[in-house]
């Protein structure tokens, strides 16, 4: 039962670190779509605007 007192704080610290890394990655542009704008030029717009 004593190991629970060690594992719960360690797991909480790991969760905080993982969330911090995720927010850093999103803010620094790691998930930005760099390929989409290039391919968007090549796609046809077949829809007729009314």
Gaussian input, Z-matrix of N, CA and C with variables (Angstrom, degrees):
# hf/3-21g

backbone

0 1
 N
 C     1     B1
 C     2     B2     1     A1
 N     3     B3     2     A2     1     D1
 C     4     B4     3     A3     2     D2
 C     5     B5     4     A4     3     D3
 N     6     B6     5     A5     4     D4
 C     7     B7     6     A6     5     D5
 C     8     B8     7     A7     6     D6
 N     9     B9     8     A8     7     D7
 C    10    B10     9     A9     8     D8
 C    11    B11    10    A10     9     D9
 N    12    B12    11    A11    10    D10
 C    13    B13    12    A12    11    D11
 C    14    B14    13    A13    12    D12
 N    15    B15    14    A14    13    D13
 C    16    B16    15    A15    14    D14
 C    17    B17    16    A16    15    D15
 N    18    B18    17    A17    16    D16
 C    19    B19    18    A18    17    D17
 C    20    B20    19    A19    18    D18
 N    21    B21    20    A20    19    D19
 C    22    B22    21    A21    20    D20
 C    23    B23    22    A22    21    D21
 N    24    B24    23    A23    22    D22
 C    25    B25    24    A24    23    D23
 C    26    B26    25    A25    24    D24
 N    27    B27    26    A26    25    D25
 C    28    B28    27    A27    26    D26
 C    29    B29    28    A28    27    D27
 N    30    B30    29    A29    28    D28
 C    31    B31    30    A30    29    D29
 C    32    B32    31    A31    30    D30
 N    33    B33    32    A32    31    D31
 C    34    B34    33    A33    32    D32
 C    35    B35    34    A34    33    D33
 N    36    B36    35    A35    34    D34
 C    37    B37    36    A36    35    D35
 C    38    B38    37    A37    36    D36
 N    39    B39    38    A38    37    D37
 C    40    B40    39    A39    38    D38
 C    41    B41    40    A40    39    D39
 N    42    B42    41    A41    40    D40
 C    43    B43    42    A42    41    D41
 C    44    B44    43    A43    42    D42
 N    45    B45    44    A44    43    D43
 C    46    B46    45    A45    44    D44
 C    47    B47    46    A46    45    D45
 N    48    B48    47    A47    46    D46
 C    49    B49    48    A48    47    D47
 C    50    B50    49    A49    48    D48
 N    51    B51    50    A50    49    D49
 C    52    B52    51    A51    50    D50
 C    53    B53    52    A52    51    D51
 N    54    B54    53    A53    52    D52
 C    55    B55    54    A54    53    D53
 C    56    B56    55    A55    54    D54
 N    57    B57    56    A56    55    D55
 C    58    B58    57    A57    56    D56
 C    59    B59    58    A58    57    D57
 N    60    B60    59    A59    58    D58
 C    61    B61    60    A60    59    D59
 C    62    B62    61    A61    60    D60
 N    63    B63    62    A62    61    D61
 C    64    B64    63    A63    62    D62
 C    65    B65    64    A64    63    D63
 N    66    B66    65    A65    64    D64
 C    67    B67    66    A66    65    D65
 C    68    B68    67    A67    66    D66
 N    69    B69    68    A68    67    D67
 C    70    B70    69    A69    68    D68
 C    71    B71    70    A70    69    D69
 N    72    B72    71    A71    70    D70
 C    73    B73    72    A72    71    D71
 C    74    B74    73    A73    72    D72
 N    75    B75    74    A74    73    D73
 C    76    B76    75    A75    74    D74
 C    77    B77    76    A76    75    D75
 N    78    B78    77    A77    76    D76
 C    79    B79    78    A78    77    D77
 C    80    B80    79    A79    78    D78
 N    81    B81    80    A80    79    D79
 C    82    B82    81    A81    80    D80
 C    83    B83    82    A82    81    D81
 N    84    B84    83    A83    82    D82
 C    85    B85    84    A84    83    D83
 C    86    B86    85    A85    84    D84
 N    87    B87    86    A86    85    D85
 C    88    B88    87    A87    86    D86
 C    89    B89    88    A88    87    D87
 N    90    B90    89    A89    88    D88
 C    91    B91    90    A90    89    D89
 C    92    B92    91    A91    90    D90
 N    93    B93    92    A92    91    D91
 C    94    B94    93    A93    92    D92
 C    95    B95    94    A94    93    D93
 N    96    B96    95    A95    94    D94
 C    97    B97    96    A96    95    D95
 C    98    B98    97    A97    96    D96
 N    99    B99    98    A98    97    D97
 C   100   B100    99    A99    98    D98
 C   101   B101   100   A100    99    D99
 N   102   B102   101   A101   100   D100
 C   103   B103   102   A102   101   D101
 C   104   B104   103   A103   102   D102
 N   105   B105   104   A104   103   D103
 C   106   B106   105   A105   104   D104
 C   107   B107   106   A106   105   D105
 N   108   B108   107   A107   106   D106
 C   109   B109   108   A108   107   D107
 C   110   B110   109   A109   108   D108
 N   111   B111   110   A110   109   D109
 C   112   B112   111   A111   110   D110
 C   113   B113   112   A112   111   D111
 N   114   B114   113   A113   112   D112
 C   115   B115   114   A114   113   D113
 C   116   B116   115   A115   114   D114
 N   117   B117   116   A116   115   D115
 C   118   B118   117   A117   116   D116
 C   119   B119   118   A118   117   D117
 N   120   B120   119   A119   118   D118
 C   121   B121   120   A120   119   D119
 C   122   B122   121   A121   120   D120
 N   123   B123   122   A122   121   D121
 C   124   B124   123   A123   122   D122
 C   125   B125   124   A124   123   D123
 N   126   B126   125   A125   124   D124
 C   127   B127   126   A126   125   D125
 C   128   B128   127   A127   126   D126
 N   129   B129   128   A128   127   D127
 C   130   B130   129   A129   128   D128
 C   131   B131   130   A130   129   D129
 N   132   B132   131   A131   130   D130
 C   133   B133   132   A132   131   D131
 C   134   B134   133   A133   132   D132
 N   135   B135   134   A134   133   D133
 C   136   B136   135   A135   134   D134
 C   137   B137   136   A136   135   D135
 N   138   B138   137   A137   136   D136
 C   139   B139   138   A138   137   D137
 C   140   B140   139   A139   138   D138
 N   141   B141   140   A140   139   D139
 C   142   B142   141   A141   140   D140
 C   143   B143   142   A142   141   D141
 N   144   B144   143   A143   142   D142
 C   145   B145   144   A144   143   D143
 C   146   B146   145   A145   144   D144
 N   147   B147   146   A146   145   D145
 C   148   B148   147   A147   146   D146
 C   149   B149   148   A148   147   D147

   B1=1.4548
   B2=1.5305
   B3=1.3008
   B4=1.4683
   B5=1.5317
   B6=1.3282
   B7=1.4577
   B8=1.5273
   B9=1.3249
   B10=1.4698
   B11=1.5226
   B12=1.3234
   B13=1.4640
   B14=1.5218
   B15=1.3137
   B16=1.4633
   B17=1.5277
   B18=1.3270
   B19=1.4557
   B20=1.5319
   B21=1.3102
   B22=1.4639
   B23=1.5330
   B24=1.3138
   B25=1.4807
   B26=1.5296
   B27=1.3282
   B28=1.4665
   B29=1.5219
   B30=1.3345
   B31=1.4576
   B32=1.5273
   B33=1.3159
   B34=1.4646
   B35=1.5247
   B36=1.3104
   B37=1.4642
   B38=1.5273
   B39=1.3256
   B40=1.4587
   B41=1.5232
   B42=1.3106
   B43=1.4698
   B44=1.5227
   B45=1.3167
   B46=1.4637
   B47=1.5289
   B48=1.3135
   B49=1.4674
   B50=1.5251
   B51=1.3200
   B52=1.4659
   B53=1.5192
   B54=1.3144
   B55=1.4663
   B56=1.5312
   B57=1.3086
   B58=1.4628
   B59=1.5285
   B60=1.3129
   B61=1.4683
   B62=1.5264
   B63=1.3152
   B64=1.4619
   B65=1.5214
   B66=1.3425
   B67=1.4632
   B68=1.5211
   B69=1.3184
   B70=1.4656
   B71=1.5257
   B72=1.3282
   B73=1.4631
   B74=1.5277
   B75=1.3188
   B76=1.4612
   B77=1.5234
   B78=1.3153
   B79=1.4677
   B80=1.5165
   B81=1.3280
   B82=1.4623
   B83=1.5210
   B84=1.3383
   B85=1.4636
   B86=1.5078
   B87=1.2918
   B88=1.4581
   B89=1.5295
   B90=1.3195
   B91=1.4532
   B92=1.5238
   B93=1.3141
   B94=1.4568
   B95=1.5206
   B96=1.3158
   B97=1.4588
   B98=1.5233
   B99=1.3098
   B100=1.4515
   B101=1.5302
   B102=1.3223
   B103=1.4634
   B104=1.5267
   B105=1.3068
   B106=1.4570
   B107=1.5175
   B108=1.3376
   B109=1.4687
   B110=1.5317
   B111=1.3155
   B112=1.4684
   B113=1.5241
   B114=1.3328
   B115=1.4599
   B116=1.5253
   B117=1.3178
   B118=1.4583
   B119=1.5272
   B120=1.3111
   B121=1.4589
   B122=1.5253
   B123=1.3242
   B124=1.4516
   B125=1.5220
   B126=1.3147
   B127=1.4604
   B128=1.5257
   B129=1.3338
   B130=1.4591
   B131=1.5101
   B132=1.3063
   B133=1.4552
   B134=1.5323
   B135=1.3332
   B136=1.4569
   B137=1.5229
   B138=1.3119
   B139=1.4550
   B140=1.5326
   B141=1.3209
   B142=1.4516
   B143=1.5125
   B144=1.3241
   B145=1.4577
   B146=1.5033
   B147=1.3137
   B148=1.4623
   B149=1.4943
   A1=111.26
   A2=116.96
   A3=120.07
   A4=112.09
   A5=116.83
   A6=119.62
   A7=111.29
   A8=117.14
   A9=121.36
   A10=110.25
   A11=116.72
   A12=120.99
   A13=112.20
   A14=116.72
   A15=120.96
   A16=111.37
   A17=117.22
   A18=120.57
   A19=113.10
   A20=118.42
   A21=120.03
   A22=111.41
   A23=120.86
   A24=118.49
   A25=113.33
   A26=117.11
   A27=119.33
   A28=110.38
   A29=117.48
   A30=119.85
   A31=111.47
   A32=117.67
   A33=119.99
   A34=111.41
   A35=116.97
   A36=120.58
   A37=110.13
   A38=117.65
   A39=120.67
   A40=111.67
   A41=117.41
   A42=120.62
   A43=110.14
   A44=117.47
   A45=120.84
   A46=110.48
   A47=117.54
   A48=121.09
   A49=110.59
   A50=117.50
   A51=121.10
   A52=110.74
   A53=117.82
   A54=121.02
   A55=109.88
   A56=117.76
   A57=120.72
   A58=111.25
   A59=117.51
   A60=121.17
   A61=110.28
   A62=117.55
   A63=120.91
   A64=110.81
   A65=117.22
   A66=119.56
   A67=111.60
   A68=117.72
   A69=120.06
   A70=110.21
   A71=116.45
   A72=120.22
   A73=110.83
   A74=117.15
   A75=120.00
   A76=110.60
   A77=117.85
   A78=120.82
   A79=113.22
   A80=117.28
   A81=119.21
   A82=112.73
   A83=117.02
   A84=119.26
   A85=114.77
   A86=118.89
   A87=121.15
   A88=112.41
   A89=117.39
   A90=121.12
   A91=112.26
   A92=118.08
   A93=120.54
   A94=109.67
   A95=115.43
   A96=121.31
   A97=108.67
   A98=116.08
   A99=120.35
   A100=112.01
   A101=117.88
   A102=121.87
   A103=111.96
   A104=118.40
   A105=122.37
   A106=114.85
   A107=119.08
   A108=119.03
   A109=113.31
   A110=117.62
   A111=119.88
   A112=111.34
   A113=115.97
   A114=120.07
   A115=111.94
   A116=117.54
   A117=120.92
   A118=111.06
   A119=117.13
   A120=121.52
   A121=110.24
   A122=117.46
   A123=121.68
   A124=113.61
   A125=118.44
   A126=121.03
   A127=110.75
   A128=114.65
   A129=120.18
   A130=110.24
   A131=115.03
   A132=121.10
   A133=107.10
   A134=116.15
   A135=121.20
   A136=112.35
   A137=117.46
   A138=119.54
   A139=109.86
   A140=114.97
   A141=120.56
   A142=108.34
   A143=116.34
   A144=119.85
   A145=109.72
   A146=117.02
   A147=121.51
   A148=111.53
   D1=-25.58
   D2=-179.68
   D3=-67.16
   D4=-26.74
   D5=-178.69
   D6=-67.51
   D7=-26.09
   D8=177.75
   D9=-60.70
   D10=-38.58
   D11=179.99
   D12=-65.90
   D13=-20.37
   D14=176.44
   D15=-93.15
   D16=-40.80
   D17=-173.89
   D18=-72.58
   D19=-35.81
   D20=-179.33
   D21=-65.38
   D22=-48.92
   D23=176.71
   D24=-62.98
   D25=-37.64
   D26=178.66
   D27=-63.68
   D28=-42.47
   D29=179.58
   D30=-67.03
   D31=-36.73
   D32=177.59
   D33=-66.59
   D34=-38.94
   D35=177.14
   D36=-64.62
   D37=-41.25
   D38=178.18
   D39=-64.22
   D40=-39.66
   D41=177.95
   D42=-63.10
   D43=-43.35
   D44=179.08
   D45=-63.07
   D46=-41.09
   D47=179.11
   D48=-65.35
   D49=-43.19
   D50=-179.67
   D51=-64.29
   D52=-42.69
   D53=179.03
   D54=-65.77
   D55=-39.90
   D56=178.31
   D57=-63.40
   D58=-41.78
   D59=178.20
   D60=-65.94
   D61=-38.60
   D62=178.16
   D63=-63.04
   D64=-47.02
   D65=178.90
   D66=-64.83
   D67=-36.47
   D68=176.85
   D69=-63.07
   D70=-43.15
   D71=-178.04
   D72=-64.75
   D73=-40.54
   D74=179.80
   D75=-68.00
   D76=-43.00
   D77=-178.53
   D78=-69.83
   D79=-31.29
   D80=-177.68
   D81=-86.83
   D82=0.87
   D83=174.43
   D84=88.75
   D85=18.37
   D86=-179.53
   D87=-66.56
   D88=-24.12
   D89=-177.96
   D90=-105.22
   D91=13.77
   D92=177.46
   D93=-69.04
   D94=144.38
   D95=-179.63
   D96=-87.98
   D97=107.37
   D98=-179.42
   D99=-91.65
   D100=-20.61
   D101=-177.17
   D102=-88.84
   D103=-29.62
   D104=-174.09
   D105=-57.35
   D106=-50.36
   D107=-179.62
   D108=-61.97
   D109=-31.43
   D110=177.87
   D111=-66.60
   D112=-42.67
   D113=-177.28
   D114=-78.99
   D115=-21.99
   D116=-179.02
   D117=-65.64
   D118=-31.33
   D119=179.82
   D120=-65.13
   D121=-34.88
   D122=-175.00
   D123=-81.11
   D124=-16.43
   D125=-176.52
   D126=-79.34
   D127=141.97
   D128=178.12
   D129=-81.76
   D130=145.88
   D131=172.27
   D132=-102.59
   D133=89.14
   D134=-176.44
   D135=-81.52
   D136=-14.57
   D137=-178.38
   D138=-72.43
   D139=136.17
   D140=177.23
   D141=-95.17
   D142=126.24
   D143=179.70
   D144=-77.95
   D145=138.43
   D146=-178.64
   D147=-95.49

